[in-house]
């Protein structure tokens, strides 16, 4: 009989389930033992090694290209490319991107088990797509500085490719491009001043994150969106909570110079608002069994609390007392978490 090759945590979980079934007399002792013998712990996490190896390979490839560029002959060739029309570079990059997406798609159908090598090919295609759009922008640049339109174009290009290729990786770049478009467009509309409708950048992205999260709930039951729903939800919450964290530190101030000349305690209400939003998502997640909202809520609630602790007490408290309180708080959190974990395991 071929045994299941599982991670240590997966094997321990399976054994705990089998033990529970055995105690509840849902299965007899012999069947329980046979089920335990049907799995074994992996000797090495080859999947993780494969994942990191492909990313390192891409990184080394970029270093290799950089090293090649240093060569005098290659530098002379690149100088000649400098005079190549932007539209030629754009079209060439687009052709390379199409070829890579085609190869990646075919490779994925033939070898679906090679997850990371497939993603590496798709990722390279994404980079060539970005190059294609950038040089397309240079081709039609009229000096207006309205380059946010390139990010908007990227949203539609990546969105279309993600939908056609069923790729969450490309969808991730569509969401990043959407955030980039929002930030640069609001900056362009205000001639790159500090405020847009009275909001600095962190506050703008709080609004952006709320819109993205709300859109997830509006589109939750749409079939075409189901494949991308969870990723969009996570990225929306990430936009929201990272912006709230920055807002709790800098407030709605437009420049670093202004921030340096005020007392951090004067921005306390932004910390309260941020903590309240995190607490709200935590409560919502617990009530509706929304694991993502719950995890984001508890994680960023702790981040907000400890950020304020460092802001208010680092310069004023005795360092021995400071770290003693910090250590005691983490010990308390750890003991409570351990108690909850043991309660769930027994129940």
N, C-alpha and C positions, 0 to 999 in steps of 0.2 A: 504494500500500500504506500503510495506517495504521501509524504507528510507535508502539512502546511508549513511554509517557511515564514514565520512572523517575527516582528520586532518584539523586544522584551516586554514593553508595555502592553502590546496587543495580546501576547501570550498570557500575561498575568491577568488581564481583563477577561479573557476567555476562560481561564481556570477558575476565576471568581464566579463567573456565570454558571459554569458546570457544577461547582460546589454548592451554589444556591439551589440549583435544580435538584441536586442530590439530597440536600437537607429537606427540601419541600416534597420529597418522594415523587418528583415528576419523572425521574429516571432512576434505574437501579444502580448498584455499585459497579457492576461489571460494565455496563454501558458508559458510566461516568469515566471509568478508567480507560476504556477504549477511546473515548473522546479526547481525554488528556494526552494519550499517546499518539493522537493523530496530528499533533502540531509540535514544532520544535522552534527554538529561538535562533534567529539569524546569527551566523558567526560574524558577519560584517554587513554594514548598511551600504550595499553596492549602489542603490538608487541615489543616495545622497552624494556618494563619490562621483557618480555619473553627472549629476546636476552641477556640482562645483567644478568638475573637470571641463565641462563645456563652457562655463562662464570664464574660467581661467584661460581656456583655449582662445576665446574671443578677445580677452584682454591682451594675451600674448600676441595675438594676430595684429592688434592695433599697435602694440609696441614694435612689432616687426616692421609694420608699414612705416612707423615713425623713424625707425632706424634706417630703413631703406631710403627715406626721403633725404637723410643727411648726406648720402652719397652724391658726389659732385655731378656725375652723369645724370642721375635721377633729378637733381635740382635743376639742371639745364633743361631737361624734358618738361618739368613742371612749369618752368618759366615760359616755355613755348605754349603750354596750355593756358597760361594767363591771358594770352591774347585770343584764345578761342572764344567765340560768341557765347554768352550766357545761355542762350536758347539751346545751343548744341550740348552743353554740359547738362542742362535740365532734361533734354530728351534722352541722352545717354543714361543718365541716372534712372529715369523712368523705365527705360527698357530693362536695365539691370534689376530694378525692383520687381517688374512684372515677371521676369525670368525666375527670380528667387522665390516669389510667391507661388509660381506654377510648380517649380521643383519641390518646394516645401509641401504643397498640397498633395502632389503625387506620392512623395515620400511618406507622408502621413497616412495615406490610404494603404500603401504597400506594407509599411512597417509602423502600425499604430503604437506598438510597444516602445518605440524609440522616442519617448516624449521629449527629452531634453535636446536631442539632436535636431528634431523637427522645429522646436522653438528657437534654436540657434539660427536656423535658416530663415525663419520668419522674422526674427529680430534684425538680421542683416538686411532683409528686404525693407523693413521699416526705416532703417537708417538711410537707404538709398531713396526711399520715398520722400523723406524729409529734405534730402539734398535736392531732389527734383523740384519740390515746391519752393525751396529757398532760391534757387537759380531762376525759376520761373518768375518769382517776385522781382529779382534783379533785372530781368528782361524787360518787364513792364513798369519799372520804377519811374515815377515822374517827379521824384524829389519831395513828395508830400510827407513822407515819414509815417504813413499810415500802414505800417507793417503788421498791425493786428489782423488785417484781412487775410494774411498768409496763414495765421493760426486758425482763423475761421474756415479757410479752405481745407486745412489739415483735418479739422473736425469731420467734415463731410467725406473727405477721401478715406480717412481711417475708419470712420463709421461704416461706410459702404463696404470696404474690404473686410472689416470684422464680421459684418452680417453675411457676406458671401462666402467667407472662408471659415465661418464659425470659430473665430479666434478671439479668446478673451485677452490675449496679449496685445493684439492690435486695438481692441476696444479700450484697453488701459491707456494707450497712447492717444486715443480719441478724447478720453476724459481729461488727460493732462493738457492736451491742446485746447480743450474747451475752457479750462481754467486759465491757461495762458492768454487766450483771446479775451476773456473777461477782464483780466488785469491790465493788459496793454490797451484795450479799447477804452476802458474808463480813464486810463492815463492820457490817452490821445485826446479824448473829448474835453479834458480839462487842461490841455497844453502841459501835461506832466506836472501839474501843481499837486500840493499835498492832499487835497480833499476832492471828493466826487460826491455831490449832494450832501456835503457835510460829513462824509465818512472817509477815514484814512484806509489804507490797504487792508489791514486785518479785519476791520469792521465790514468792509465791502465783501470780503471772502466768507465772513460769517453768514451774510445774506446769501451769497452764492451757494454755500454748503446747505443752507436751509432749503433753498429752491431745488437743489439736486436731490436731497433726501425726500422732499415732498413729491418730486416727480417720480421717484421710485414707488411710492405708495399709490400714486395715480395710475401708473403703468403696470402695477404688480400682476394684474390678471391678463395682460396682453401676451399672447403666445410668442410673438416675435421677440419680446423683451425678456422672456423667462430665462434664456441662456445667459443673459448679461445682468440679470437683476441683482444678484448677490454682490458681484464685483462693483457695480454702480453704487449700491447702498454703502459698501465699505468705503469707497473713495469719497462719496458724499459726506459721510461721517468724519472721515479723515480731514477733508477740507474744513468742515465745521469746527471740529475740536482743536485742530492745530491753530486755526485762526482765533478761536476763543482763548487759547493759551497765550498767544502773542498779545491779544487784546488785554488780558489780565495783567500783563507785564508793562506794556507801553500805553494802554488806554487808547483814547481816540486822538492821540497827538500825532502831528504830521511829520515832525523831524526829530532826529536823535538829539540835536542841540537843545531843543525845548525840553526833551525828556531828562537830559542830564541836570537841568536846573530846577527840577521839582522834587519834592519828597515822594517816595514810593507809596507811603501811607495814604497820600491824597487820591490814589487810584484804587482804593480799597473796593469801591462799589463794582468795578469791573470784575474783580475777583469773585465777589458775591454772585454776580450775574452768571459768570462762567460756571461756578460750582453749582448754582441752581439748575442750569441747563443740563449739566452732567448728572445731577441727582434726578432730574426729570426723566432722562433717558434710562437711568438705572431702574427707576420705579416702573417705567413703561415696559422695559425688557423683562422684569420679574413678573409683572402682571400679565403680559401677553406671551410669555415664553419666547421672547425675541432674544436669542443668545447674542447676536451681534450688538444690538443696542445695549444689552446688559453689560457686556464686556467693555464696550467703549465707555459707558457711563462710569463703571467702577474704576477703570484704569485712569481716565482723565480726572475723575474726582480726586483721586490720590495725587496725581501729578499737580493739580491746581493747589491742593492743600500744602504739599511739600515745597512747591515753588514759593508760596507766600511765606512759609516758615523760613526759608533761606533769605528771602528779600527783607523780612522784618527783623530777624534776630542774628544774622551772620555778623554784622558790624557792631552789635550792641551786647550780645550775650557772651559769657565766658565759654571758651571753646570746649572745655571739659563738660560743662553742663549742657552745651549745645548738642554735642555728639551723644551724651548719655540719654538725653530726651529723644533724640533721633533713633538711637538703637532700641530704646524701650518701646517706642511706637511701632517699629518694624517687628519687634518680638511679639507685641500684642496682636498685630495684624496676622502674623504667621500662626500664632496659637489659635486665633479665631478661625482662620482658614482651615487649619488642620482639623479642628473640631467639626466644622461643617463637612469636610471631606470624609471624616470617619463616620459621621452620622449618615451621610448619603450611602456610604459603602455598606453599612450594617443594614439600613432600611431597604 
